[in-house]
Amino acid sequence: MAVRQLLYDLQKQKLVNFTEESRAMGRPAKMWAVTLEANRLFPDGYADLTVIAVQYRIFI
């Protein structure tokens, strides 16, 4: 219940949103996702990761 309350609070702040996914039995499941508004809370580290991969010759 605490997690559900947190998710609804984050939804009010427009930081997460959900879609409902049908299930074979029971109620539809809520599939939660971070919104574009929440991007400011997650730093973008792709450039740093690329430099490290090149320096250490790590290629995926």
Buried (B, 14 or more C-beta within 10 A) or exposed (E): EEEEEEBEEBBEEEBBBEEEEEEEEEEEEEEEEEEEEBEEEEEEEEEEEEEEEEEEEEEE
